[in-house]
């Protein structure tokens, strides 16, 4: 069985501090065979991670999570950046590169979800950072569109990368065809709300957005105050 983790971010994303070398070292310690790195709007993190893994047995799939006019679209097995930010043009550009297009967390800030589902190659039916009810809707969407399902940890911190592990029944390389056609088994764990909130703090810090920072800090402090009150009342 081949163990793989998809939808991974590095410090090349605006909401992560994870260095590619740390990612490679962690994946190897966890016994992960393949890692799909998909930073926001750039191939840089995936390419750097692939270089860091050159002298190891870890297979790094080069990918990107593009923010489009209709929501995020993931492309895997890419070799050059895509300039368009129109969703269907992005999907077409991924296809022209021989890549694999994925609709991630389809019920989280997406528009025209059914149209997108019909055009991509795969649908992310479990995202470790998305509420269970939205993941359940994603499962139903994949069944309706008759598209293969995939899962992603959407990891922004090192200790999240194994929150969604896919086991492929193969001993060969993890190619596009293997991902699309090979039977899979999954092991999933939800990311804590605290870690999700922390990545928003990272986003506010890296983007130098004081409004986002203040709003997120206020939210975290308010939630913790409620927890403390409930504990002692």
C-alpha positions as CSV (number, residue, x, y, z in Angstrom):
1,X,0.0,0.0,0.0
2,X,1.2,3.5,-0.8
3,X,0.5,6.3,1.7
4,X,-0.2,9.8,0.3
5,X,-1.2,13.2,1.7
6,X,-2.8,15.8,-0.4
7,X,-3.6,19.6,-0.1
8,X,-0.4,20.7,1.8
9,X,0.8,24.2,2.2
10,X,4.3,25.7,2.9
11,X,5.5,29.2,3.8
12,X,5.0,30.1,0.2
13,X,1.3,30.4,1.1
14,X,0.2,33.6,2.9
15,X,-1.2,31.5,5.8
16,X,1.6,29.1,6.7
17,X,5.1,29.2,8.1
18,X,6.0,25.6,7.2
19,X,9.4,25.3,5.4
20,X,9.6,22.7,2.6
21,X,12.6,20.9,4.3
22,X,10.6,20.6,7.5
23,X,7.7,19.2,5.4
24,X,10.0,16.6,3.8
25,X,11.5,15.5,7.1
26,X,8.1,15.2,8.8
27,X,6.6,13.2,5.9
28,X,9.4,10.7,5.9
29,X,9.1,10.3,9.7
30,X,5.4,9.6,9.3
31,X,6.0,7.0,6.6
32,X,4.3,9.0,3.9
33,X,5.3,7.9,0.4
34,X,3.8,10.8,-1.7
35,X,3.0,14.4,-0.9
36,X,0.9,16.8,-3.0
37,X,2.0,20.3,-2.2
38,X,-0.5,23.0,-3.3
39,X,0.3,26.4,-2.1
40,X,-1.9,29.4,-2.8
41,X,-1.4,30.8,-6.3
42,X,2.2,29.6,-6.7
43,X,4.2,26.6,-7.8
44,X,7.2,27.8,-5.7
45,X,6.5,25.8,-2.6
46,X,5.9,22.5,-4.4
47,X,9.0,23.0,-6.6
48,X,11.1,23.8,-3.5
49,X,9.7,20.8,-1.6
50,X,10.5,18.5,-4.6
51,X,14.1,19.8,-4.6
52,X,14.4,19.1,-0.9
53,X,13.2,15.5,-1.4
54,X,15.6,14.8,-4.3
55,X,17.9,12.5,-2.2
56,X,15.0,10.7,-0.5
57,X,12.3,8.2,-1.5
58,X,9.5,10.8,-0.9
59,X,7.6,11.5,-4.1
60,X,6.4,15.2,-4.3
61,X,3.5,16.0,-6.6
62,X,3.8,19.6,-7.9
63,X,0.6,21.5,-7.5
64,X,-1.2,24.8,-6.8
65,X,-4.4,26.0,-5.2
66,X,-5.6,28.8,-7.4
67,X,-8.0,31.4,-6.1
68,X,-10.4,32.0,-9.0
69,X,-13.6,34.0,-9.7
70,X,-15.7,31.0,-8.6
71,X,-13.6,29.7,-5.7
72,X,-10.4,27.7,-5.3
73,X,-9.3,25.2,-7.9
74,X,-6.4,22.8,-7.3
75,X,-4.1,21.6,-10.1
76,X,-1.7,18.7,-9.7
77,X,1.2,17.5,-11.9
78,X,1.8,21.0,-13.2
79,X,5.1,22.4,-14.6
80,X,4.3,26.0,-15.3
81,X,2.2,28.7,-13.6
82,X,-1.3,29.5,-14.8
83,X,-2.0,33.2,-15.3
84,X,-5.8,33.2,-15.6
85,X,-8.0,33.4,-12.5
86,X,-11.2,32.5,-14.3
87,X,-12.2,29.1,-13.0
88,X,-13.0,27.3,-16.2
89,X,-9.9,28.8,-17.9
90,X,-7.8,27.5,-15.0
91,X,-9.4,24.0,-15.4
92,X,-8.7,24.0,-19.1
93,X,-5.1,25.2,-18.5
94,X,-4.5,22.4,-16.0
95,X,-5.8,19.9,-18.6
96,X,-3.5,21.3,-21.3
97,X,-0.5,20.6,-19.0
98,X,-1.7,17.0,-18.6
99,X,-2.5,17.8,-15.0
100,X,-5.3,16.8,-12.6
101,X,-7.9,19.3,-11.6
102,X,-9.6,19.1,-8.2
103,X,-12.5,21.0,-6.7
104,X,-11.4,21.5,-3.0
105,X,-13.9,22.1,-0.2
106,X,-16.7,22.8,-2.7
107,X,-19.1,24.3,-0.2
108,X,-16.6,26.8,1.2
109,X,-16.7,30.1,-0.7
110,X,-17.5,28.6,-4.1
111,X,-20.0,29.7,-6.7
112,X,-21.6,27.7,-9.5
113,X,-20.6,24.5,-7.6
114,X,-22.5,22.1,-9.8
115,X,-20.9,23.6,-13.0
116,X,-17.5,23.3,-11.4
117,X,-18.1,19.7,-10.3
118,X,-19.0,18.7,-13.8
119,X,-15.8,20.2,-15.3
120,X,-13.1,19.1,-12.8
121,X,-11.4,15.6,-12.7
122,X,-12.0,15.0,-9.0
123,X,-13.8,16.4,-6.0
124,X,-12.4,16.8,-2.5
125,X,-15.0,15.1,-0.3
126,X,-13.2,15.4,3.0
127,X,-11.2,18.4,4.1
128,X,-9.8,18.3,7.6
129,X,-10.5,22.0,8.1
130,X,-14.1,22.0,6.9
131,X,-17.2,21.4,9.0
132,X,-18.6,17.8,8.8
133,X,-21.9,18.9,7.2
134,X,-20.1,20.6,4.3
135,X,-17.9,17.5,3.8
136,X,-21.1,15.4,3.7
137,X,-22.5,17.7,1.0
138,X,-19.2,17.3,-0.9
139,X,-19.7,13.5,-0.8
140,X,-23.2,13.9,-2.3
141,X,-21.9,16.3,-4.9
142,X,-19.2,13.9,-6.1
143,X,-21.9,11.1,-6.4
144,X,-24.2,13.4,-8.3
145,X,-21.4,14.5,-10.7
146,X,-20.1,10.9,-11.0
147,X,-16.6,12.1,-10.2
148,X,-13.8,10.3,-8.3
149,X,-13.4,11.4,-4.7
150,X,-10.2,12.6,-3.0
151,X,-9.4,13.9,0.5
152,X,-7.1,16.6,1.8
153,X,-5.6,17.6,5.1
154,X,-5.4,21.3,3.9
155,X,-2.3,21.4,6.2
156,X,-0.9,24.8,7.2
157,X,1.1,23.4,10.1
158,X,3.5,20.4,10.2
159,X,1.4,18.4,12.6
160,X,-1.6,18.5,10.3
161,X,-0.2,16.8,7.3
162,X,-1.4,13.3,8.3
163,X,-4.9,14.4,9.1
164,X,-6.0,13.0,5.8
165,X,-4.1,10.0,4.6
166,X,-5.0,8.1,1.4
167,X,-3.9,4.5,1.0
168,X,-3.5,3.5,-2.7
169,X,-3.5,-0.2,-3.5
170,X,-0.3,0.0,-5.6
171,X,3.4,-0.4,-5.3
172,X,4.2,1.7,-8.3
173,X,4.6,5.5,-8.7
174,X,1.6,7.7,-7.9
175,X,0.6,8.9,-11.3
176,X,-2.5,10.8,-12.5
177,X,-4.1,7.6,-13.7
178,X,-3.4,5.8,-10.5
179,X,-5.0,8.5,-8.5
180,X,-8.1,8.5,-10.7
181,X,-8.6,4.8,-11.1
182,X,-7.0,3.0,-8.1
183,X,-9.2,1.9,-5.2
184,X,-8.5,4.0,-2.1
185,X,-8.7,3.6,1.7
186,X,-8.8,6.7,3.9
187,X,-7.7,7.7,7.4
188,X,-9.0,11.1,8.5
189,X,-8.8,13.4,11.5
190,X,-10.4,16.9,11.8
191,X,-8.1,19.8,12.4
192,X,-8.9,21.7,15.7
193,X,-10.6,25.0,15.5
194,X,-7.7,26.5,17.3
195,X,-5.2,25.6,14.6
196,X,-7.6,26.9,11.9
197,X,-7.8,30.2,13.8
198,X,-4.0,30.3,14.2
199,X,-3.5,30.0,10.4
200,X,-5.7,33.1,10.1
201,X,-3.4,34.9,12.5
202,X,-0.5,33.9,10.3
203,X,-2.4,35.2,7.3
204,X,-3.0,38.6,9.0
205,X,0.6,38.8,10.0
206,X,2.1,37.9,6.6
207,X,-0.3,40.1,4.8
208,X,0.2,42.9,7.3
209,X,-3.5,43.2,7.7
210,X,-4.2,44.7,11.2
211,X,-8.0,44.4,10.8
212,X,-7.8,40.6,10.2
213,X,-5.3,40.3,13.1
214,X,-7.5,42.2,15.5
215,X,-10.7,40.4,14.5
216,X,-9.1,37.0,14.8
217,X,-7.5,37.8,18.2
218,X,-10.8,39.1,19.5
219,X,-12.6,36.0,18.3
220,X,-10.1,33.7,19.9
221,X,-10.1,35.6,23.2
222,X,-14.0,35.7,23.3
223,X,-14.3,32.0,22.6
224,X,-11.7,31.2,25.3
225,X,-13.5,33.5,27.8
226,X,-16.8,31.6,27.2
227,X,-15.0,28.3,27.8
228,X,-13.5,29.5,31.0
229,X,-16.9,30.9,32.2
230,X,-18.6,27.6,31.4
231,X,-16.0,25.7,33.3
232,X,-16.5,27.7,36.5
233,X,-20.2,28.4,36.4
